[in-house]
């Protein structure tokens, strides 16, 4: 009989990867709103952040964005910081 090894799965905290204000020199990660939510869900499948909530925060001016054509572009790190608060 083979020995069974106990494996501990550690889910990395997504906010640990976000540069803080002191390390703001790191390149921003620009995505469309849909792409930002997809990125967050890939790294945190249990995330409750929705495309609607991000779009609403952008429309209210709480999350800065740029319009490129007919799409709004956001920095994924700023989206995560907004929902952490």
C-alpha positions as a Markdown table, in Angstrom:
| # | Residue | x | y | z |
|---|---|---|---|---|
| 1 | Unk | 0.0 | 0.0 | 0.0 |
| 2 | Unk | 1.3 | 3.4 | -0.9 |
| 3 | Unk | 1.8 | 6.2 | 1.6 |
| 4 | Unk | -0.7 | 8.9 | 1.1 |
| 5 | Unk | 0.7 | 12.4 | 1.5 |
| 6 | Unk | -1.4 | 15.1 | 3.0 |
| 7 | Unk | -1.5 | 18.1 | 0.7 |
| 8 | Unk | -2.4 | 21.5 | 1.9 |
| 9 | Unk | -3.9 | 23.8 | -0.7 |
| 10 | Unk | -3.2 | 27.4 | 0.0 |
| 11 | Unk | -5.3 | 30.0 | -1.9 |
| 12 | Unk | -3.2 | 33.1 | -2.4 |
| 13 | Unk | -4.7 | 36.3 | -1.3 |
| 14 | Unk | -5.2 | 38.4 | -4.5 |
| 15 | Unk | -4.6 | 41.6 | -2.6 |
| 16 | Unk | -1.1 | 40.4 | -1.6 |
| 17 | Unk | -0.1 | 40.8 | -5.3 |
| 18 | Unk | -1.3 | 44.4 | -5.6 |
| 19 | Unk | 1.4 | 47.0 | -5.3 |
| 20 | Unk | 0.8 | 49.3 | -2.4 |
| 21 | Unk | 1.3 | 53.1 | -2.5 |
| 22 | Unk | 5.0 | 52.8 | -1.8 |
| 23 | Unk | 5.5 | 50.5 | -4.8 |
| 24 | Unk | 3.2 | 52.3 | -7.2 |
| 25 | Unk | 6.0 | 52.3 | -9.8 |
| 26 | Unk | 4.8 | 48.9 | -11.0 |
| 27 | Unk | 3.0 | 48.8 | -14.3 |
| 28 | Unk | -0.8 | 49.1 | -14.1 |
| 29 | Unk | -2.8 | 46.2 | -15.4 |
| 30 | Unk | -5.3 | 47.7 | -17.8 |
| 31 | Unk | -8.3 | 45.7 | -18.9 |
| 32 | Unk | -11.8 | 46.3 | -20.1 |
| 33 | Unk | -14.4 | 46.0 | -17.3 |
| 34 | Unk | -15.3 | 42.5 | -18.4 |
| 35 | Unk | -11.6 | 41.6 | -18.7 |
| 36 | Unk | -10.9 | 43.0 | -15.2 |
| 37 | Unk | -13.7 | 40.9 | -13.7 |
| 38 | Unk | -12.5 | 37.8 | -15.6 |
| 39 | Unk | -8.9 | 38.4 | -14.3 |
| 40 | Unk | -10.1 | 38.7 | -10.7 |
| 41 | Unk | -12.2 | 35.5 | -11.0 |
| 42 | Unk | -9.3 | 33.6 | -12.5 |
| 43 | Unk | -7.1 | 34.5 | -9.5 |
| 44 | Unk | -10.0 | 34.2 | -6.9 |
| 45 | Unk | -12.8 | 32.0 | -8.1 |
| 46 | Unk | -14.8 | 32.7 | -5.0 |
| 47 | Unk | -14.8 | 36.5 | -5.7 |
| 48 | Unk | -18.2 | 38.2 | -5.5 |
| 49 | Unk | -17.1 | 41.1 | -7.6 |
| 50 | Unk | -19.5 | 41.3 | -10.6 |
| 51 | Unk | -19.2 | 43.2 | -13.9 |
| 52 | Unk | -22.3 | 45.2 | -12.9 |
| 53 | Unk | -20.8 | 46.4 | -9.6 |
| 54 | Unk | -17.6 | 47.4 | -11.4 |
| 55 | Unk | -19.5 | 49.2 | -14.1 |
| 56 | Unk | -21.6 | 51.0 | -11.6 |
| 57 | Unk | -18.5 | 52.2 | -9.6 |
| 58 | Unk | -16.9 | 53.4 | -12.8 |
| 59 | Unk | -20.1 | 55.3 | -13.8 |
| 60 | Unk | -20.2 | 56.9 | -10.4 |
| 61 | Unk | -16.6 | 58.0 | -10.7 |
| 62 | Unk | -15.4 | 55.8 | -7.8 |
| 63 | Unk | -13.0 | 53.8 | -10.0 |
| 64 | Unk | -11.0 | 55.8 | -12.6 |
| 65 | Unk | -11.4 | 54.7 | -16.2 |
| 66 | Unk | -10.5 | 55.7 | -19.8 |
| 67 | Unk | -12.7 | 55.4 | -22.8 |
| 68 | Unk | -11.1 | 53.7 | -25.8 |
| 69 | Unk | -13.6 | 53.6 | -28.7 |
| 70 | Unk | -16.8 | 52.5 | -27.0 |
| 71 | Unk | -15.1 | 50.5 | -24.2 |
| 72 | Unk | -14.1 | 51.6 | -20.7 |
| 73 | Unk | -10.6 | 50.6 | -19.6 |
| 74 | Unk | -9.8 | 50.2 | -15.9 |
| 75 | Unk | -6.7 | 49.3 | -13.9 |
| 76 | Unk | -7.4 | 45.9 | -12.3 |
| 77 | Unk | -5.4 | 46.8 | -9.2 |
| 78 | Unk | -7.6 | 49.9 | -8.6 |
| 79 | Unk | -10.7 | 47.8 | -9.0 |
| 80 | Unk | -9.4 | 45.4 | -6.3 |
| 81 | Unk | -8.4 | 48.2 | -4.0 |
| 82 | Unk | -11.8 | 49.8 | -4.4 |
| 83 | Unk | -13.6 | 46.6 | -3.3 |
| 84 | Unk | -11.2 | 46.0 | -0.4 |
| 85 | Unk | -12.2 | 49.2 | 1.3 |
